[in-house]
Amino acid sequence: MGKKNRKQQAEVVASAAIDDSAPEVDAPVEQYPPEEDTSTEVFLWLLAYSVLMFTLPFLGFYGVRSWLQESFPHLDLFTVNCWSVLTAVLVVNLVVAMYVLKAFREKPPPPLQPVQQDEEEEPEAVEDKKEQ
């Protein structure tokens, strides 16, 4: 029995020495990344692509229609309109693809660092758990 008590005491002393030798680490200071106001920039890009999506299909439609009527006078009106509408649809899809490609190329926002609670609040929570 005496040997076990001495071994247990040695283990307790060793574990206490290990705990005492560990340097105390201060709680990290709350750091917030600098706020970047990108809402204005995003709105301007959305506005620019909206203007492109509204104007370019009209320009494509009337441009192809005018070109086909001047260059190929033997084509009927239905064929000219079909090619003009197809051009407008392709231009809209191209503008949407460009907008999506720009969105994929944007850098992701920096991750938020977790906010730690104050040390004063932690003992209260521990005491509440002990009472239960």
KOLLUM-474399 format. One record per atom (N, C-alpha, C, O): residue in one letter; x, y, z. Coordinates in pm, whole numbers, padded with zeros to 5 digits, always signed. Layout:
% KOLLUM-474399
aXYZ...
END
This chain:
% KOLLUM-474399
m+00080-00119+00000m+00000+00000+00000m+00084+00126+00000m+00050+00225-00064g+00192+00120+00071g+00278+00236+00079g+00340+00270-00055g+00358+00387-00087k+00374+00167-00132k+00435+00191-00263k+00337+00255-00360k+00372+00343-00438k+00214+00209-00353k+00114+00266-00442k+00089+00412-00408k+00075+00496-00497n+00083+00442-00280n+00060+00581-00241n+00174+00670-00287n+00151+00784-00330r+00295+00619-00279r+00410+00699-00324r+00405+00719-00475r+00436+00828-00524k+00366+00615-00548k+00356+00627-00695k+00247+00726-00733k+00265+00809-00822q+00135+00717-00665q+00025+00808-00695q+00064+00952-00663q+00031+01044-00737q+00134+00970-00550q+00179+01104-00514q+00278+01156-00616q+00276+01275-00649a+00366+01069-00667a+00463+01110-00767a+00394+01151-00896a+00434+01248-00961e+00289+01077-00932e+00215+01111-01054e+00143+01245-01038e+00140+01326-01131v+00086+01268-00920v+00015+01394-00896v+00112+01510-00900v+00082+01615-00956v+00230+01492-00839v+00331+01598-00839v+00380+01623-00982v+00400+01738-01021a+00400+01516-01059a+00448+01530-01196a+00345+01603-01283a+00379+01690-01362s+00218+01565-01266s+00114+01632-01346s+00100+01778-01306s+00074+01863-01390a+00117+01808-01177a+00110+01947-01131a+00227+02027-01185a+00213+02144-01219a+00344+01962-01193a+00462+02031-01247a+00443+02060-01395a+00486+02164-01444i+00380+01969-01465i+00357+01990-01608i+00259+02105-01626i+00278+02191-01712d+00154+02108-01546d+00055+02215-01558d+00115+02350-01523d+00083+02451-01586d+00204+02354-01421d+00264+02480-01380d+00365+02530-01483d+00383+02650-01499s+00431+02437-01553s+00534+02479-01647s+00476+02532-01778s+00545+02600-01855a+00351+02501-01803a+00289+02548-01927a+00273+02699-01919a+00221+02751-01821p+00317+02772-02023p+00305+02918-02019p+00158+02958-02030p+00079+02897-02102e+00126+03061-01957e-00011+03111-01964e-00030+03189-02093e+00052+03273-02129v-00138+03161-02160v-00168+03227-02287v-00283+03322-02264v-00388+03284-02214d-00262+03447-02301d-00369+03545-02289d-00477+03515-02391d-00450+03461-02498a-00598+03551-02357a-00708+03533-02452a-00682+03620-02574a-00639+03734-02561p-00708+03566-02692p-00682+03646-02813p-00772+03768-02818p-00889+03764-02778v-00716+03874-02867v-00791+03998-02881v-00885+03982-02999v-00849+03925-03102e-01005+04033-02983e-01102+04025-03092e-01051+04108-03210e-01025+04228-03198q-01037+04042-03322q-00990+04111-03441q-01095+04097-03549q-01146+03988-03576y-01127+04207-03608y-01223+04207-03716y-01151+04249-03843y-01070+04342-03841p-01179+04180-03954p-01114+04222-04078p-01163+04360-04118p-01277+04397-04089p-01079+04435-04184p-01124+04569-04227p-01243+04555-04320p-01243+04476-04414e-01343+04635-04293e-01464+04628-04374e-01441+04694-04508e-01396+04808-04516e-01472+04620-04612e-01460+04673-04747e-01602+04692-04799e-01683+04600-04798d-01630+04812-04844d-01763+04840-04897d-01766+04800-05043d-01731+04878-05130t-01808+04678-05068t-01815+04629-05205t-01956+04637-05261t-01978+04604-05378s-02051+04682-05181s-02188+04688-05229s-02204+04785-05345s-02280+04759-05438t-02133+04896-05341t-02140+04993-05451t-02080+04935-05577t-02135+04950-05686e-01967+04868-05562e-01902+04809-05679e-01990+04700-05741e-02002+04692-05863v-02050+04618-05658v-02138+04511-05708v-02258+04571-05780v-02299+04523-05886f-02315+04676-05722f-02430+04741-05786f-02392+04801-05921f-02469+04791-06017l-02274+04862-05930l-02232+04920-06058l-02210+04813-06164l-02245+04833-06280w-02151+04699-06125w-02133+04591-06222w-02268+04535-06267w-02287+04504-06384l-02361+04522-06173l-02495+04475-06209l-02562+04573-06304l-02626+04532-06401l-02547+04701-06278l-02603+04803-06365l-02540+04797-06505l-02610+04808-06606a-02409+04780-06510a-02340+04774-06639a-02387+04654-06721a-02415+04667-06840y-02396+04537-06658y-02440+04418-06731y-02588+04428-06768y-02629+04374-06871s-02668+04495-06686s-02809+04514-06721s-02824+04603-06844s-02907+04576-06932v-02743+04708-06850v-02746+04795-06969v-02702+04718-07092v-02762+04730-07199l-02595+04638-07077l-02550+04557-07190l-02657+04458-07233l-02677+04437-07353m-02726+04397-07137m-02828+04297-07170m-02950+04362-07237m-03022+04296-07312f-02972+04489-07210f-03085+04557-07272f-03049+04608-07412f-03130+04598-07504t-02929+04664-07428t-02896+04730-07555t-02836+04636-07660t-02871+04647-07777l-02747+04546-07620l-02680+04462-07720l-02774+04372-07800l-02753+04357-07921p-02877+04311-07740p-02968+04231-07823p-03042+04314-07929p-03062+04268-08041f-03080+04438-07892f-03144+04524-07992f-03047+04558-08105f-03082+04553-08223l-02924+04591-08067l-02824+04621-08170l-02798+04500-08258l-02785+04513-08380g-02790+04382-08196g-02770+04260-08274g-02887+04230-08365g-02868+04195-08482f-03007+04243-08314f-03126+04215-08393f-03135+04306-08515f-03145+04260-08629y-03130+04440-08489y-03145+04533-08602y-03022+04535-08692y-03034+04560-08812g-02905+04509-08636g-02785+04504-08719g-02786+04386-08816g-02758+04403-08934v-02820+04267-08765v-02827+04149-08852v-02942+04162-08950v-02929+04122-09066r-03054+04216-08906r-03169+04234-08995r-03134+04328-09111r-03166+04301-09227s-03068+04440-09077s-03029+04535-09181s-02927+04473-09277s-02936+04490-09399w-02830+04401-09220w-02726+04339-09303w-02785+04233-09397w-02749+04226-09514l-02878+04150-09344l-02938+04046-09428l-03027+04106-09537l-03029+04055-09650q-03099+04213-09507q-03185+04274-09608q-03104+04341-09718q-03144+04340-09834e-02990+04399-09684e-02906+04464-09784e-02823+04364-09863e-02809+04376-09984s-02767+04266-09793s-02676+04171-09859s-02749+04059-09930s-02700+04009-10032f-02864+04017-09880f-02938+03905-09939f-03083+03948-09963f-03172+03910-09888p-03106+04027-10068p-03242+04078-10093p-03342+03969-10129p-03463+03991-10119h-03296+03853-10171h-03387+03746-10213h-03447+03670-10093h-03540+03591-10112l-03396+03690-09969l-03449+03623-09851l-03585+03683-09814l-03605+03804-09821d-03677+03595-09774d-03807+03646-09732d-03798+03704-09590d-03699+03683-09520l-03902+03777-09549l-03902+03848-09422l-03894+03751-09302l-03828+03781-09202f-03960+03635-09312f-03958+03539-09204f-03816+03487-09178f-03776+03476-09062t-03741+03456-09279t-03604+03406-09264t-03514+03514-09204t-03432+03486-09117v-03531+03637-09251v-03451+03748-09197v-03480+03767-09048v-03389+03786-08968n-03609+03762-09012n-03646+03778-08872n-03595+03662-08786n-03552+03683-08672c-03600+03540-08838c-03550+03424-08762c-03402+03439-08729c-03361+03418-08615w-03323+03476-08829w-03179+03494-08805w-03153+03612-08709w-03061+03606-08628s-03232+03716-08720s-03216+03832-08633s-03251+03796-08487s-03179+03835-08395v-03359+03723-08468v-03398+03682-08333v-03296+03585-08275v-03262+03595-08157l-03246+03494-08354l-03143+03402-08307l-03018+03478-08262l-02956+03443-08162t-02983+03580-08336t-02867+03662-08297t-02893+03731-08164t-02805+03734-08078a-03013+03786-08146a-03045+03855-08020a-03042+03758-07902a-02992+03793-07795v-03094+03639-07920v-03093+03539-07813v-02950+03498-07778v-02916+03486-07660l-02867+03478-07878l-02727+03442-07852l-02653+03555-07780l-02569+03529-07694v-02683+03679-07815v-02618+03792-07748v-02660+03798-07601v-02576+03825-07515v-02788+03775-07572v-02834+03774-07432v-02762+03664-07354v-02715+03687-07243n-02754+03546-07412n-02685+03436-07345n-02537+03466-07324n-02479+03427-07223l-02476+03533-07418l-02335+03571-07405l-02316+03670-07290l-02221+03658-07213v-02405+03768-07278v-02394+03866-07169v-02414+03797-07033v-02342+03826-06938v-02511+03706-07025v-02533+03634-06899v-02411+03548-06865v-02370+03542-06749a-02354+03482-06965a-02234+03399-06941a-02117+03485-06893a-02041+03443-06806m-02103+03604-06950m-01996+03693-06905m-02017+03736-06761m-01921+03745-06684y-02142+03763-06723y-02173+03804-06585y-02143+03689-06487y-02087+03712-06379v-02181+03568-06524v-02156+03452-06438v-02006+03427-06427v-01956+03397-06319l-01934+03439-06536l-01789+03420-06534l-01723+03524-06443l-01630+03491-06369k-01769+03647-06448k-01714+03749-06360k-01744+03716-06214k-01659+03737-06127a-01864+03664-06186a-01899+03627-06049a-01811+03513-05999a-01772+03514-05882f-01779+03417-06083f-01693+03306-06042f-01550+03352-06017f-01480+03294-05934r-01506+03453-06086r-01368+03500-06071r-01347+03591-05952r-01233+03622-05917e-01455+03634-05887e-01442+03722-05771e-01375+03645-05657e-01395+03525-05641k-01296+03718-05580k-01231+03658-05465k-01334+03640-05354k-01419+03727-05334p-01327+03529-05282p-01421+03511-05171p-01386+03607-05058p-01270+03644-05041p-01486+03648-04982p-01456+03740-04871p-01372+03669-04766p-01378+03547-04753p-01292+03745-04691p-01209+03682-04588p-01298+03621-04480p-01403+03676-04448p-01255+03507-04424p-01339+03443-04322p-01342+03526-04195p-01243+03589-04158l-01455+03524-04130l-01469+03596-04004l-01404+03514-03893l-01418+03392-03889q-01336+03581-03804q-01274+03512-03693q-01376+03495-03582q-01456+03586-03557p-01376+03380-03515p-01476+03359-03410p-01451+03454-03293p-01336+03479-03255v-01557+03504-03239v-01549+03597-03126v-01559+03514-02999v-01653+03437-02981q-01462+03530-02910q-01463+03455-02785q-01534+03535-02678q-01532+03658-02678q-01598+03463-02587q-01670+03529-02479q-01571+03581-02377q-01457+03534-02368d-01616+03680-02300d-01532+03734-02194d-01511+03627-02087d-01593+03537-02069e-01398+03638-02017e-01368+03540-01913e-01464+03553-01796e-01484+03455-01724e-01524+03669-01776e-01616+03690-01666e-01743+03608-01684e-01802+03563-01586e-01785+03587-01807e-01908+03514-01833e-01888+03364-01817e-01983+03293-01783e-01769+03313-01841e-01745+03170-01838e-01764+03110-01699e-01829+03006-01690p-01712+03168-01589p-01733+03106-01458p-01880+03098-01419p-01921+03002-01353e-01960+03194-01459e-02102+03190-01428e-02167+03070-01495e-02250+03002-01435a-02130+03045-01620a-02187+02932-01691a-02145+02802-01625a-02225+02708-01618v-02023+02794-01577v-01975+02673-01510v-02049+02654-01380v-02088+02542-01347e-02071+02762-01304e-02142+02754-01177e-02287+02709-01200e-02340+02630-01122d-02350+02760-01306d-02487+02720-01334d-02496+02570-01365d-02593+02504-01326k-02397+02519-01433k-02396+02375-01467k-02377+02292-01341k-02436+02185-01329k-02294+02339-01247k-02271+02263-01124k-02397+02256-01041k-02422+02154-00976e-02477+02362-01039e-02597+02365-00959e-02701+02267-01011e-02781+02214-00934q-02701+02243-01141q-02800+02153-01201q-02761+02013-01169q-02829+01919-01209
END
